[in-house]
Amino acid sequence: MSDWDFRTRCAKWRPSGNTAWIIVGVAIFVIVAFILPKPASMVSTLEEFGYVDKMVEWGITDDAQGAAGKCMIVLGLVPMAVIFFATGAVPIGVTGILMPLLAYMFSLLPFESVGKTFAGDAPMFMLGVFALGASVTETGFHKRLAVWILGWTKGFWGPMFVLCLSMSIIGSFLSAPAMCSFMIPVLMAVYMGCIAHEAQGGEVRHDPALAKFLFFALCFSLNVGGVGTPSAGGRNVIMMGLFSDYQVPITYFEWMRYGLPLVPLGGLIVFGYMSLLFGRKIRVRNLTPGLAVIKEETRRMGSMRYADWVTATMLLVIVSLWILGGEAVGLGGPALLALVVPVLFRTVEWKRILSIISWDAWFMYCGALTLGSLLRESGAAMWLASSFLDILSNLKMDQGYGLWVGMSAFSGLVTNFMSDAATVALIGPIVVPMGIMTGNEGEPWAIGLAVAFASSYAHFLVVGSPTNALTYGLSIFPDSDKRAIETIDFVKYGFLLWVLCMGLLWTVGLLGVYGVNGFPDGLLETARGVLESGGQ
């Protein structure tokens, strides 16, 4: 090729949409990581909380300035990852793999620690949930579940109302990711039955608005259920542990008194929001034919068979271990039974399970966990939290209702970028003693519950929760292998819902439920005594 031909081709080249987003993401990373100056407050925070000493001990830096440099690199990773996840400019699985890869390249953690962030209990939990969904759908047990929950409804608005309300309540007691993995295939079957009925022998025309309505209604309803009980997620258990550290433990039922009233209201908000968002765009407005298909298939299946009993027993055992096993068994251990039991009892073939698992979504989730660990271990998250608290102090929002609103807002934002459990584990130890020091009655329960509740509202990034990742990974049209939901859809449709859910927490939760229930006498005095004695 001549020099002229090469220059001509370069002159004609224009970046595609994906290429442009890649350039933007990389440029922001470089600017934040290597060009912007290191804030003096960052250096002092890293020194005060021991992050500098830790990094020096690890051998990844020599001084405070070097530690701040590592922190800036991590902060640069965040916007780049968000851009890649949201736009799909890079396959989300590849973006996930980039997180540990860059952690290795820039020595952000000791080499032996990087791999642990990418493969721990949470990734095993996700892998097991994907396998659980595969087993349930392959045996057809998910259809029986759907008939029990939705089979009695007709039309369009009735089934959607029941879906939003029931999933928000069920998501308070059982594993939201597990329910998502069961229900996505059910809703896809209902959707395909509806559009096939509308075709009436002609060409099948997809209804993208209906698909988004169904899948997002399920996903977001399960998310809002996370505030209801301690068994809804590890974030709630972590906060319960912090309360116990200050000798003011909260019981399962007491948690329900504050959290459960928000759950059906959250489900109603999801229903109303999705109705306004997609109601006029939907072409197929009758789910009865799709539900009839599921009911007919279930009827032909007859009574419970061997595979159904094995699947139901496995599901019951796994859910029981999640709820009752606690830290002794974790989440990943029970979930991995879903990879083993179907093969040993010959209900689903091993290769079939592997082919159904959405590896792209799994790698994405693992990468998000690595990013969360980098934020936590580098001190970047601590610096962000400290800076946010300084802003609240300047705004006179450093106690009472203002503090609850401010720190729950921070928790709700951060939980979209790192796991909800990691969010509470990071923010909780900061805000619980802060609440105690304000001297307000009801602390530290008031601030702790506000932060834990907000961490459930991870609506606007696909990496925000396992339920989001599963919804993205499983919502694929069976006739075309195209996705019903893209990563950017979470940003487009989830952010405003996040604002609405935070408004629900700040008004009904912090003003209404707190005011009606009040708080037990002696909370503040007991917790303050522990704090002042240094005994926590």
Residue, then its C-alpha position, 0 to 999 in steps of 0.5 A: m500500500s502506498d503512503w498516499d493510499f494509507r493517508t487517504r484511508c486515514a482521512k476517511w476513517r471515522p470512529s464508530g459509536n463504540t469506538a468513540w465511547i472507548i476513546v472517551g472512557v480511556a481518556i477520562f481514565v488517563i486524566v483522572a489517574f495520571i493528570l489531575p493533581k492528588p488532593a491534599s485531603m486524600v493524602s491526609t485521609l489515607e494516612e489517618f486511616g492507615y491505608v498508606d501503612k498498609m500499602v507500604e507493607w504490601g510493597i506496592t508503594d513507598d510513601a503517602q504520595g505513591a498511595a494517593g497515586k494508586c487511589m487516583i488510578v482506582l478513581g479513574l477506573v470507575p468512570m471508564a468502567v461505568i461508560f463501558f458497562a452502560t454503553g456496551a462499547v466493550p463486551i461487558g464480560v471483557t470490561g469485567i476482566l479488565m478490572p483485575l487485569l488493570a489491578y495487576m498491571f498497575s499493582l493496585l493490590p498484592f498479586e496474590s490478592v487480586g485473584k481473590t477479589f475476582a473469585g470469592d463467595a459472591p462470584m460462586f453465589m452468582l454462578g450457582v444462581f445461574a445454574l439454579g435457574a438453568s435447572v429450574t427451567e430445564t425441568g419445567f418447574h419454573k412453569r409451575l411456579a408461574v402458574w401458582i403466582l400469576g395463573w389466576t390473573k387475566g388481561f394485562w394490568g392485573p397480571m402486571f400489578v400482581l407481578c410487581l406486588s408479589m415479587s417485591i414481597i417475595g424478594s424480602f424473604l427469599s433470594a432475589p437473584a434466585m427468583c429472578s433466574f426462575m421468573i425471567p424464563v417464565l416471563m419470556a415464555v409468556y411474552m412469546g406466547c402473547i406475540a405468537h397469539e397476536a400473529q395468528g399465523g402471520e409473521v411474528r412481530h416483537d414488541p420491545a416495549l412489552a419485553k422491557f416492561l415485563f423484565f424491568a418490572l420483575c427486576f426492580s420489584l425484587n430490588v425494592g423488596g431488599v429493605g423488608t427483612p434481614s434475610a433479603g441480603g447480606r447488607n442487612v445482616i452486616m448492619m445488624g452486626l454493627f448494631s450488636d457491636y454497640q450492644v444495641p442488637i435489632t431482632y428480625f421482627e424489629w427490622m421488619r417493623y421499619g423495613l417491610p412497610l416500604v416494600p409494597l409501596g415500592g412495588l406499587i411505585v415500580f408498577g406505576y412508573m413502568s406503566l407511565l414509562f411503557g404503557r403507551k408504547i406497548r402494542v400487545r396489551n393482553l397477557t392472557p394468551g401467554l399465561a394460557v400457554i404456560k397453564e396448558e403446558t403445565r397441565r400437560m406435564g401432569s402431576m409432579r415428576y421425579a425431576d420436579w421433586v428433585t428440583a423442588t427439594m434442591l431449591l428448598v434446601i438451598v434457600s433454607l441454607w441461605i436463610l438459616g446457615g448464616e456466615a457459617v455456610g455463606l451464600g456461595g456454598p449452598a448455591l453451588l449445589a445447583l451445579v452438582v445436584p442436577v448432574l448427580f440425580r440426572t435431571v439436567e446434563w452437565k453440558r446443558i447447564l454450562s451452555i445456559i449459564s450467561w458467562d458474559a454476565w458472570f464475568m461482568y459481575c466478578g469484575a464489578l466485585t474487583l472494582g468494589s474491592l479496589l475502591r475499599e482497599s485503596g482508601a478511595a471509597m473512604w476518601l469519597a465518604s469523608s469528603f461527602l461527610d464534609i459537604l454535609s457538615n457545611l450544609k448543616m446536614d450533619q445530624g438527625y434527618g439531614l444526616w439520614v438523608g445525606m448518608s442514605a443518598f451516598s449509600g444509594l449512589v455507591t451501591n450502584f458501583m459496588s456490591d450492596a454488602a460491600t457498600v454497607a461494610l464500608i459506610g456502616p462503620i463510619v456512619v454508625p458512630m457518627g450517628i451516636m455522636t450526634g446525640n439524637e434519640g434512636e441512634p444508631w438504628a436510625i442512621g444504620l437502617a437508612v444506609a442499609f435500606a438505600s443500598s437495596y435501590a441499585h437500579f441504574l447500573v447493570v452491575g448494581s445488583p446480582t438481580n440486574a446482572l441476571t436480568y440482563g444475562l437471561s433476557i434473550f429472545p429465543d427465536s433470534d438470540k437478541r437481547a431484550i434489554e441492553t446495558i444502557d437501558f438500566v441507565k435510561y429507565g433505572f435512574l429516575l426510579w432510583v430517585l423515586c425510591m429514595g424519595l419513598l425512603w426519605t418521606v414514608g420511611l424516615l418521616g413516617v415509619y420512624g415517627v410511628n414506630g419510634f425507637p426503643d428507650g436506651l439505644l443512644e445511652t447504651a451505644r454511646g457508653v460502648l463508643e466512649s469506652g472503646g469497647q466496640 
